[in-house]
Amino acid sequence: FLQHLAALAATAQAEARQTQQQLQAQQQEVARLQEQLNRARQDGERWASALQRAQREALEREATHGAEQARQQELIRDMKGRLLELLREKDALWQKTEGIDTPMPSPVPRDAGLCACCRKDFHLLSRRYNCRLCQGKVCHTCSMDMGKQGRCCLLCYQQRHTQAT
C-alpha cells in the first residue's frame, strides 16, 4: 500500500512539476502578450495623435485655401469692373473721335520695288514694310514703329503727330 501511495505521490509530483512548467510557460506567454498589448496601445496613441495633427493641418490648409480663393474671386470681380470701365472709356473716346476726318497722305508710288520715301530698291538686307495708314511700301529707315498698331511711313507719322498736338 505504501508503495502504491509512493507511486501515486511520485506521479502527483511529476504532474505538479509538469503543471508548474505549463503554468510558467503560460505566465511567460501572458507577459509577452501583455508587452505586445502595451506596444500596440502606444502605437495606437501615436497614430491617433498623428491623425489629429493631420486633421488639424488639413483644416488649416482648407481655411487658407478658402481665404485665397475668396481673395482671388474678389480680384477677378475688381478686374472685371475695371475692364468694364475701360470699355466704357474706349467707347466714349471712340464716339468723340468718330467725326474727326484725317487727311489722306500723299499718294503711294506705283513701283512696289522702291521705297515710297527714299526711292531705294528693296533687297535682301533692306526689308519692305507696309505703312498701316497709307498702305505704301517703305524701308526700315523710312518707317516708324507705332507699337501694337504696326509701322507707318515718316510722312504719315509726322502728319498724325502734328494733328495730335
Secondary structure, 3 states (H helix, E strand, C coil): CHHHHHHHHHHHHHHHHHHHHHHHHHHHHHHHHHHHHHHHHHHHHHHHHHHHHHHHHHHHHHHHHHHHHHHHHHHHHHHHHHHHHHHHHHHHHHHHHCCCCCCCCCCCCCCCCECCCCCCECECCECEEECCCCCCEEECCCEEECHHHCEEEHHHHHHHHHHHC
